[in-house]
Amino acid sequence: MGLISLLWGIVALLWMMLALIPLVGWANWLLIPFAAVGAILAAIALAVTRPGHNARAKTGLILNGIAIVVGAIRLALGGGLL
């Protein structure tokens, strides 16, 4: 499950890079829920795995968190989030 959240975070970051392009900012409306699902998967993986073997889940949580924060900031700057 940690690997799934890590891959989900990588896809979210690639999507975030695409959504930073002008006139493609509408993609952030889809990115934020997508990354939120990845963060939930990472949190579940952190709860299930042993403390020494949860590096993938932690990395997935961080990547999805970055995608959520940058997507929300991009929406706020573009006037899409009030």
N, C-alpha and C positions, 0 to 999 in steps of 0.2 A: 504494500500500500504506500510505503514511502517512495518507492520508485515511481509510482503513478503520480503522486503529488509533485515530485521533482520534474517529471516530464510535462505535467500540466503547467507548472510554473515557467518552464522554458517556453512553451507555446504562448503563455500569457505575456511574457516579456517580448517575444517576437511580434505579437499582435499589438503590444503597446508601442513598439517602435514604428509600426505601420500607422498607428493612430496619431502619432505625433506630426505626421505630414499634414500641412494645411489642406483644408477641404475634406479631410478624412477623419476629422475629430468626432463625427457622429459614431464612429466605431467604439468610442469609449463607453457609450451607453450599453453596448453588448459586452465589452471587456470587463467591466467592473463585476457584473454577476458571474461571469465565467471564472474570473480569478477568485471570487468569493467561494465558489464551489471547490476550487483547488485548495484554498486555505482551510476549508472545513475538512477535506480529505486529509490534509497534512496534520490537522489537530487530532483527528481520529487515529492516524498512524502514530502520532506521538504518544497517545494514550495506550495504544495496544503493544507497541514494541518495547523491548528491554532498553534500559537507559544507555547502555553502551553501543546500541545498534540503531540509533535513531537519527543519524546524521543526514540521511536523505530526506527524511520527513522535516527536519529543521530547515534544511536548504529549500525545500519546496514551500514551506510556510513563509520564509523570508522572500523568496522570489514572487510569490503570489501577493504578499503584502506590499512589495515595491510596486507591482503592477496596479494594485488598487489605489495606492496613494498617488502615484503619478497620473493615473487616469482621472482621479477626482480633481487634482490640481489643474489638469488640462481642461476639464469641463468647466471648472470655475473661471479660468482665464478666458475661455472662449464664450462665456455667457450661457453655457448650457446647464449649469448648476447654480441655483440661486441660494 
